[in-house]
Amino acid sequence: MKNFDEFSKPEEYISPMDKHIRSVIRNWADKEVMPYRRKYDEDWKDHHIIEPAFDKLMGNSGIGLQKALFPPELGGWGIGQSDSAFTISCALAEEVGRADTAMAVAFMVTYWPLTTILVEPHVNWRLAKEFAPMFCNAEKAVFAANAMTEPQGGADIENLELTGGKTIRTVARLEGDEWVINGHKLWPTNSGGVAKLFVVPCTTKPGSTDLKDFAMIFVPAETKGVTQGGPYEKAGMAADKNSDIWFEDVRVPSWYRAHGPSMDAQIFREIIPWGLAASMGFMCGAMLNLYEILYDFVSTKTYKNKPLKEDDHIASIIGRIAGDIDICRILSYEAAKMGDRRNKPYGYPIYSDEVACKMRNLKDFVSDRAVDIFGKAMDVLGPYGADREYDIEKHWRDIKIIQLWMGGKQLCQMEAARYFFNCKTL
Ligand SMILES: Cc1cc2nc3c(=O)[nH]c(=O)nc-3n(C[C@H](O)[C@H](O)[C@H](O)COP(=O)(O)OP(=O)(O)OC[C@H]3O[C@@H](n4cnc5c(N)ncnc54)[C@H](O)[C@@H]3O)c2cc1C
């Protein structure tokens, strides 16, 4: 086997669009990203090299993927209305992540806030119509962001089941027919001046644990009172810009709230599994690329005049690596299936505790395996593992970051303990 498509995925529920979409993105990745990605680290601030590749992936001058979630009536492809939206997203995350997981997150986080208003059964047609031209009519890449994390802690905000939103300090006050928003967010993917549209998880009553007071409000980036800092310099993931965003008496129409009291909290609990499933897809993409690079290395490098892969010690390591990739891919598609409406074998709704805890558990597991096998691959590659020419060290830096986001490892483990052991206070 050399063809990485042969790593297991459950073929019977893969969307009919899967093959076509994959081949288009693979072609883009091989031409527009793979030859240049080594230079991305130095381009972290300006995105001179990175931006044209995004335009070709997302804008109408290229593949046009940024409009995919919008309904066809509004100029999109209708993926938000598909029964397989999660599974399709997993394939997109994998294919873009194979080339560059930071590009994958920047592109897919554009879908993230939009899932709240474009995915059945919660399509908000008024907001969908409002924002469709921004994404569907653009020649160049247009990004969105989910501005969730705050300086005092991101994990608590994601831990809505336990905190009920009481730690959130970004406040929205209704004045007439406008929301007035004040607060400070950190880290959102596509901040640092990239995104044109934010969704802002916030509270309408500071300190409240009543989920009716939790709100998700859309804010166009150029609205008066929105200020963004410059991008942070990270260990990797140069194609994803992260920064501070300050909201100071920012006013938006009252109907920019995604759905309203209670429903916004439910929708927030639905977007968490989206982020977790996509994170697994990114890691699978990076692992598939690791396999491609490692295959060539162990087949062509020799030890005692035999290819490296014929050495028993090396074979046991690369066998474990390939085995882990196979298992992680199965788990990632199984996680996507928990999110999809189609063939729902797990039987519980996407906003349930079951899905939150099981997806966090799977994301934590796949992250750990990915971090481990990149370490093992570097042991086999020796100094070539650290050589930028080989692109392994790039993925190695990037996937460690995926392990840390979305509440970090502890929140994943706390949620698992809470569900499986009926813990009440974690
Ligand atoms: C590349 C990148 C992209 C990101 N993209 C986004 C984005 O798009 N939108 C966004 O809003 N944020 C984003 N983030 C932020 C990220 O999701 C947060 O950093 C993460 O949720 C952790 O929050 P925190 O950094 O505030 O840490 P804290 O919540 O302060 O946690 C600090 C430490 O305490 C641990 N901890 C937290 N809760 C518990 C608990 N209950 N029990 C035990 N230990 C606990 C954590 O695991 C961590 O080790 C991104 C971060 C990175 C690096």
The ligand as an ORCA input file, in Angstrom:
! r2SCAN-3c Opt
* xyz 0 1
  C      -4.098     28.084     17.120
  C      -5.224     28.375     18.046
  C      -6.476     28.631     17.518
  C      -7.529     28.979     18.368
  N      -8.747     29.281     17.815
  C      -9.725     29.759     18.614
  C     -10.972     30.182     18.048
  O     -11.208     30.054     16.840
  N     -11.880     30.745     18.876
  C     -11.654     30.887     20.216
  O     -12.510     31.433     20.883
  N     -10.509     30.432     20.783
  C      -9.544     29.882     20.018
  N      -8.366     29.437     20.570
  C      -8.207     29.468     22.033
  C      -8.284     28.092     22.646
  O      -9.472     27.429     22.312
  C      -8.086     28.256     24.156
  O      -6.733     28.623     24.335
  C      -8.407     27.020     24.926
  O      -9.789     26.816     24.930
  C      -7.926     27.069     26.383
  O      -8.338     28.254     26.953
  P      -7.274     29.172     27.713
  O      -6.072     29.314     26.855
  O      -7.981     30.417     28.133
  O      -6.867     28.327     28.957
  P      -7.645     28.170     30.336
  O      -9.080     27.901     30.092
  O      -7.294     29.316     31.200
  O      -6.933     26.863     30.880
  C      -5.599     26.909     31.443
  C      -5.214     25.514     31.846
  O      -6.152     25.000     32.792
  C      -6.673     23.762     32.342
  N      -8.080     23.620     32.708
  C      -9.112     24.321     32.207
  N     -10.299     23.877     32.698
  C      -9.988     22.899     33.574
  C     -10.769     22.047     34.411
  N     -12.104     22.116     34.450
  N     -10.105     21.176     35.186
  C      -8.756     21.073     35.144
  N      -7.981     21.823     34.353
  C      -8.576     22.727     33.573
  C      -6.521     23.815     30.827
  O      -6.477     22.534     30.219
  C      -5.192     24.533     30.662
  O      -4.150     23.629     30.796
  C      -7.317     29.041     19.761
  C      -6.061     28.729     20.298
  C      -5.021     28.406     19.447
  C      -3.698     28.076     20.038
*
